């Protein structure tokens, strides 16, 4: 039996009369209706406290959800309803930045500044913290696997909500489902995960500033890893984000012995941006092409 310590409190007569009226209407005794009112009031108070702390920038969305005793998605919905600008939780970015700094110190990577770099000299996604950040947004069930060439060398990233790919992908979802349904900014990352979508790279480190032969080698090296990931996640759809890696992704699917509807799109840069947005939006509108 659950222990219920007795607590004595003094109440105004008017408040006690209201409690008795509610107890009578619910056909329960005074003690039970008081317990229910306390539980309800405590939940409301915890939510108000969490929202207030989040609004003041004292806690992350994760911490606010924990304080309120609700899921992260419920808290994000409440944050949006309150009109509070949502930013990617700083603790995630701090971990990512710390790893990037440590990687720079230990590897002296120069890929951001130099166009010709040796593949082995570029820090991996594990070193930079991108791998950890990507895992933060992995769905429980991957329905649609987005596959890009690699993380960008310049420090931006889809999962930092600040890259060309992030902005174009969000625009495509908004075009397909409507601006009012698709969140903007970093909150889109949580919504993207909620739809069962996940983005990974073929190469395990930035390759966009490598020489041609090394870039091709890095992509080829990633085929086996991608095949293993496909075997593990069994996605219903695969979206290829860059025409030049389509053959490699098809090989990974073959190695994994997995059939999935495949959508091949150009990388959304410069003149190809509109083609990517239009192509992805069109595929999203067709349930037989992209499963959400």
C-alpha positions in Angstrom: 0.0 0.0 0.0 1.3 3.5 -0.9 2.3 5.5 2.1 0.2 8.6 2.7 1.5 10.8 5.5 -1.0 13.0 7.1 -0.6 16.7 6.6 -2.5 19.3 8.6 -3.1 22.7 6.9 -5.4 25.7 7.7 -7.8 26.8 5.0 -10.1 29.8 4.7 -13.8 28.8 5.2 -14.6 30.0 1.6 -11.9 27.8 0.1 -13.0 24.8 2.2 -16.7 25.3 1.1 -15.5 25.3 -2.6 -13.6 22.0 -2.0 -16.7 20.5 -0.3 -18.9 21.6 -3.3 -16.5 19.9 -5.7 -16.3 16.8 -3.6 -20.1 16.6 -3.6 -20.3 17.1 -7.4 -17.7 14.4 -8.0 -19.3 12.1 -5.3 -16.0 11.6 -3.5 -14.9 12.7 0.0 -13.0 15.8 0.9 -9.7 14.1 1.2 -9.8 12.6 -2.2 -10.8 15.8 -4.0 -8.1 17.7 -2.1 -5.5 15.2 -3.3 -6.7 15.6 -6.9 -6.6 19.4 -6.7 -3.1 19.3 -5.2 -1.9 17.0 -8.0 -3.4 19.2 -10.7 -2.1 22.3 -9.1 1.3 20.9 -8.7 1.5 19.9 -12.4 0.4 23.4 -13.5 2.9 25.0 -11.1 5.8 22.9 -12.4 4.9 23.8 -16.0 4.7 27.5 -15.2 8.1 27.3 -13.4 9.7 25.4 -16.3 8.4 27.9 -18.8 9.5 30.9 -16.7 13.0 29.4 -16.3 13.2 28.7 -20.0 12.0 32.1 -21.0 14.7 33.7 -18.8 17.4 31.5 -20.4 18.2 29.6 -17.2 17.5 26.1 -18.5 17.5 24.1 -21.7 14.3 22.7 -23.3 15.4 19.3 -22.0 15.8 20.6 -18.4 12.5 22.4 -18.7 10.7 19.3 -19.8 12.2 17.4 -16.9 11.1 20.1 -14.4 7.5 20.0 -15.8 7.4 16.2 -15.9 6.5 16.1 -19.6 8.2 14.8 -22.8 10.5 17.1 -24.8 7.9 17.3 -27.6 5.2 18.4 -25.2 7.6 21.1 -23.8 8.5 22.2 -27.4 4.8 22.6 -28.2 4.3 24.6 -25.1 7.3 26.8 -25.8 5.9 27.5 -29.3 2.4 28.2 -27.9 4.0 30.7 -25.5 5.7 32.5 -28.4 9.1 31.9 -27.0 11.9 31.8 -29.6 13.5 28.3 -29.5 17.2 27.7 -29.9 19.1 24.5 -30.1 20.0 23.6 -26.5 23.3 25.2 -25.6 24.6 22.1 -23.7 24.6 20.2 -27.0 26.5 23.0 -28.8 28.9 23.4 -26.0 29.8 19.7 -26.2 30.2 20.0 -29.9 32.4 23.1 -29.7 34.6 21.6 -27.0 35.2 18.5 -29.1 36.0 20.6 -32.1 38.5 22.7 -30.2 40.2 19.6 -28.8 40.3 18.1 -32.3 41.9 21.2 -33.7 44.6 21.1 -31.0 45.4 17.5 -31.5 45.2 17.2 -35.2 46.0 20.7 -36.4 43.3 20.3 -39.1 43.5 23.0 -41.8 40.7 21.8 -44.0 38.6 25.0 -43.4 41.3 27.2 -44.8 43.0 25.2 -47.5 41.5 23.6 -50.6 44.1 20.8 -51.0 44.2 18.7 -47.9 45.2 15.1 -47.2 42.3 12.9 -46.2 43.9 11.6 -43.1 44.6 15.1 -41.8 40.9 16.1 -41.7 39.3 15.5 -38.3 36.5 12.9 -38.3 32.9 13.5 -37.3 33.7 11.8 -34.0 36.6 14.2 -33.4 34.5 17.2 -34.2 31.4 16.0 -32.2 29.2 15.9 -35.2 28.7 12.1 -34.8 27.4 12.7 -31.3 25.2 15.5 -32.4 23.8 13.4 -35.2 23.0 10.6 -32.6 21.1 13.2 -30.5 18.6 13.4 -33.4 18.4 9.8 -34.4 14.7 8.6 -34.5 13.6 5.5 -32.6 12.5 4.2 -36.0 14.2 5.5 -39.1 11.6 5.6 -41.8 13.5 7.9 -44.3 17.2 7.9 -44.4 18.8 11.0 -46.0 22.3 10.4 -47.2 24.7 13.2 -48.0 28.3 13.1 -49.1 29.9 14.3 -45.8 29.8 17.0 -43.1 30.8 20.5 -44.5 34.4 21.5 -43.9 33.4 25.1 -42.9 31.9 24.3 -39.5 28.2 24.6 -40.5 26.0 21.5 -40.4 22.4 20.4 -40.9 22.2 19.4 -37.2 23.5 22.8 -36.2 20.5 24.3 -38.0 22.8 26.7 -39.9 23.7 25.0 -43.3 22.5 25.4 -46.8 21.1 21.8 -46.6 19.2 22.6 -43.4 17.5 25.7 -44.9 16.7 24.0 -48.2 15.3 20.8 -46.5 13.1 22.8 -44.1 11.9 24.9 -47.1 11.0 21.7 -49.0 9.0 20.3 -46.0 7.2 23.6 -45.7 6.4 23.6 -49.4 5.0 20.1 -49.1 3.0 20.4 -45.9 2.5 24.1 -45.3 4.3 26.8 -43.3 1.9 26.5 -40.4 2.7 22.8 -39.9 6.5 22.8 -40.2 8.5 24.4 -37.4 11.2 26.8 -38.3 14.7 27.2 -36.9 16.4 24.6 -34.7 13.0 23.3 -33.6 12.7 21.8 -37.1 15.4 19.3 -36.2 13.2 17.8 -33.5 10.2 17.7 -35.8 12.4 16.1 -38.6 13.3 13.4 -36.1 9.7 13.0 -35.0 8.8 12.2 -38.7 11.3 9.3 -38.7 13.8 11.2 -40.8 17.6 11.0 -40.2 20.5 12.5 -42.1 23.9 10.7 -42.3 27.0 11.2 -44.5 28.8 8.6 -46.6 32.3 9.8 -45.6 33.1 10.0 -41.9 34.7 13.5 -42.2 34.5 16.6 -44.3 35.5 16.0 -47.9 34.3 19.1 -49.8 37.7 20.7 -49.8 39.7 17.6 -50.6 41.4 16.9 -54.0 39.3 14.8 -56.4 41.0 11.4 -55.9 41.0 11.6 -52.1 37.4 12.8 -52.1 36.3 9.8 -54.2 38.3 7.5 -52.0 36.6 8.9 -48.9 33.2 8.3 -50.4 34.0 4.8 -51.5 35.4 4.0 -48.1 32.0 4.9 -46.6 30.0 2.4 -48.6 30.5 -0.4 -46.2 29.6 1.7 -43.2 26.5 2.9 -44.9 25.5 -0.7 -45.8 25.9 -1.7 -42.1 23.7 1.3 -41.1 21.0 0.4 -43.6 21.0 -3.2 -42.3 20.5 -1.8 -38.8 17.9 0.8 -39.5 16.0 -0.8 -42.5 14.6 2.5 -43.8 11.5 2.5 -46.0 12.9 5.3 -48.1 16.3 6.7 -48.9 16.9 10.2 -50.1 20.3 10.8 -51.8 21.5 14.3 -51.4 24.0 14.8 -54.3 23.9 13.2 -57.7 27.6 12.2 -57.6 27.1 9.8 -54.7 24.0 8.1 -56.0 25.9 5.1 -57.4 27.7 4.7 -54.0 24.4 4.7 -52.1 22.9 2.2 -54.5 25.9 -0.1 -53.9 25.4 0.2 -50.2 21.8 -0.8 -50.6 22.9 -3.8 -52.6 25.5 -4.8 -50.1 22.9 -4.5 -47.3 20.4 -6.6 -49.4 17.8 -4.1 -48.6 15.1 -2.7 -50.9 13.9 0.9 -50.3 12.3 3.6 -52.4 15.2 5.8 -53.5 14.9 9.5 -54.3 18.0 11.1 -55.9 18.4 14.9 -55.6 21.1 17.5 -56.4 22.8 19.2 -53.5 21.0 22.5 -52.8 23.7 24.9 -53.7 23.4 27.9 -56.0 21.4 27.0 -59.1 20.5 23.6 -57.8 18.7 24.9 -54.7 15.3 25.3 -56.3 15.6 21.9 -58.0 16.3 20.3 -54.6 13.4 22.0 -52.8 11.0 21.2 -55.6 12.1 17.7 -56.0 12.0 16.9 -52.3 8.7 18.6 -51.8 7.2 16.6 -54.7 8.5 13.3 -53.3 7.1 14.2 -49.8 3.7 14.7 -51.2 3.7 11.1 -52.6 3.4 8.5 -49.8 4.8 5.8 -52.1 8.1 7.7 -52.5 8.9 9.0 -49.0 7.4 7.4 -45.9 6.7 9.6 -42.9 
